Amino acid sequence: MKALNTKHLAYLKAVLAMTFWALTFVWIKIAFVWYRPIEIVFVRLVIATILLFLFAWLFRHKEKPARKDFPAFMLMAFFEPFLYFVGEANGLQYVSSTLGSLIIATIPLFAVLAAWLVLKEKVSLWLFIGLFISLAGVALLAFESNEIRATVKGVLLLLLAVFGGMCYAITVRGLTLKYQTLTIVSWQSFFGMLYFLPLFLYFDAGHFFTMQHSSKGLLTISAMSLFASVGAFALYTGVIRELGVIKSNLFTNLIPVFTAILAFFVLGDVPTLRAILGILLVIIGLLVSQSKDIRSMIIPFD
């Protein structure tokens, strides 16, 4: 029964993490009215770092990374948030949102292959079938705009984001077996902040320190920091620890699903029949990919 409860909790964490990340796609439209992409990411990481280390200090969380593991922590943060956000934020300027969504949606596919090759995680036929059904659903959601536009530069930058997301999943897996979630996410935010600091100082510091700041914009960035940079990464790190890289990454295809649902309630965007079909395919694909675990939760065998 304990294993059963742990499995249920892992799936709940995964769904909550994807919901929090989906919220950022709604909130970032608000933040973009006043702030630039690098400003948003950097401020998010500054707030996240302060919150996480303050939380650790208040609750006397004394776990510290061993000196030999610092390169792994730095590499993890380099892949994500740094490499991922640099590739995504810049790539989407040269590629249509339709194609950009499709390229980013390949992260679970590459993460599955990398986890199979590098970490020797098991891959079942049902998992691959579910993955491709889910990708088909993401494709339907992406083609809502009916716009295909791309440059080689944009595609390469988005592939950089895919590479960052894939390598992050592989790197963080080893750390989850040695350290608690709070330790991992705290140092991830700290090193990510350091990586973005030179970019912020060079490109956006002049704008940020001379502009008329918006309380609504700053509150939105703070919400993204709390729910996405802290909450979602903390939850997702736990999911990777409990389910492994392969099964955890499949849940990321829920992000466009939750984004579409949240956009309906928050922004009033009514989904089309194609979008509804895409949402159903993503959910069906996820259920198929996790079918063995779902059966064991419904009919547990001791």
Residue pairs with C-beta under 8 A, 6 or more apart in sequence:
1 300
3 300
4 296
4 297
4 300
6 242
7 242
7 293
7 296
7 297
8 297
9 242
10 238
10 239
10 242
10 243
11 290
13 235
13 236
13 238
13 239
13 242
14 235
14 236
14 239
14 243
14 248
14 251
15 251
15 254
16 231
16 232
16 235
17 231
17 232
17 233
17 235
17 236
17 239
17 251
18 232
18 251
18 252
18 254
18 255
18 258
19 258
20 227
20 228
20 231
20 232
20 235
21 228
21 232
21 255
22 254
22 255
22 256
22 257
22 258
22 259
22 261
22 262
23 223
23 224
23 227
23 228
23 258
23 262
24 224
24 227
24 228
25 255
25 259
25 262
26 259
26 262
26 263
26 266
26 267
27 220
27 223
27 224
28 40
28 224
29 267
30 216
30 217
30 220
31 40
31 217
31 220
31 221
31 224
32 40
33 214
33 217
34 211
34 213
34 214
34 217
35 43
35 208
35 217
35 221
36 203
36 204
36 207
37 85
37 89
37 90
38 89
38 196
38 199
38 200
38 203
38 204
39 200
39 204
39 207
39 208
40 221
40 224
41 81
41 85
41 89
41 196
42 193
42 196
42 197
42 199
42 200
42 204
43 218
43 221
43 225
44 221
44 224
44 225
44 228
44 229
45 81
45 189
45 192
45 193
45 196
45 225
45 229
46 193
47 221
47 222
47 225
47 226
47 229
48 185
48 189
48 193
48 225
48 226
48 229
48 230
49 186
49 189
49 190
49 193
51 225
51 226
51 230
52 182
52 185
52 186
52 189
52 230
53 186
53 190
55 61
55 182
56 182
56 183
56 186
61 180
61 182
61 183
63 179
63 180
63 182
63 183
64 183
65 73
65 179
65 183
65 187
69 175
69 178
69 179
72 171
72 174
72 175
73 175
73 184
73 187
73 188
73 191
74 191
75 171
76 168
76 171
76 172
76 175
76 184
76 188
76 191
77 187
77 188
77 189
77 190
77 191
77 192
77 195
78 191
78 195
79 163
79 164
79 165
79 167
79 168
79 171
80 164
80 165
80 168
80 188
80 192
81 188
81 192
81 196
81 229
82 164
82 192
82 195
82 196
83 160
83 161
83 163
83 164
83 167
84 161
84 164
84 165
84 168
85 161
85 196
86 157
86 160
86 161
86 164
86 199
87 157
87 158
87 159
87 160
87 161
87 162
87 163
87 164
88 100
88 104
88 157
88 158
88 161
90 157
91 100
91 103
91 154
91 155
91 156
91 157
91 158
91 160
91 161
92 100
92 154
92 158
93 154
94 150
94 151
94 153
94 154
94 157
95 103
95 149
95 150
95 151
95 154
95 155
95 158
96 145
96 147
96 148
96 149
96 150
97 142
97 145
97 147
98 142
98 143
98 144
98 145
98 146
98 147
98 148
99 142
99 148
99 149
99 150
99 155
100 154
100 158
101 138
101 141
101 142
101 256
102 138
102 139
102 142
103 155
103 158
103 159
103 161
103 162
104 158
104 161
104 162
104 165
105 135
105 138
105 139
105 142
105 253
105 256
106 135
106 162
107 162
107 165
107 166
107 249
107 252
108 131
108 134
108 135
108 249
108 250
108 252
108 253
109 131
109 135
110 162
110 163
110 166
111 165
111 166
111 169
111 170
111 245
111 246
111 249
112 123
112 127
112 128
112 131
112 245
112 246
112 249
112 250
114 166
114 167
114 169
114 170
114 245
115 121
115 169
115 170
115 173
115 244
115 245
115 246
115 249
116 122
116 123
116 246
118 170
119 170
119 173
119 244
119 245
121 244
121 245
121 246
122 246
123 246
124 292
126 288
126 289
126 291
126 292
127 246
127 247
127 250
127 289
129 285
129 288
129 289
130 250
130 284
130 285
130 286
130 287
130 288
130 289
130 290
130 291
131 250
131 285
131 289
132 285
133 281
133 284
133 285
133 288
134 250
134 253
134 281
134 282
134 284
134 285
134 286
134 289
135 253
135 285
136 281
136 285
137 253
137 257
137 277
137 278
137 279
137 280
137 281
137 282
137 283
137 284
137 285
138 253
138 256
138 278
138 282
139 278
140 274
140 275
140 277
140 278
140 281
141 256
141 257
141 260
141 275
141 278
141 279
141 282
142 256
143 274
144 272
144 274
144 275
169 240
169 245
169 248
169 249
170 245
172 184
172 188
172 237
172 240
173 240
173 244
173 245
175 184
176 184
176 237
176 238
176 240
176 241
177 241
181 234
181 237
181 238
181 241
182 234
184 237
185 230
185 233
185 234
185 237
188 233
189 229
189 230
189 233
200 208
236 248
239 248
239 251
240 248
247 289
247 290
247 293
250 285
250 286
250 289
250 290
251 286
253 282
253 285
253 286
254 282
254 283
254 286
256 278
256 282
257 278
257 279
257 282
257 283
260 269
260 271
260 275
260 279
261 271
261 279
263 269
264 270
264 271
271 279
287 294
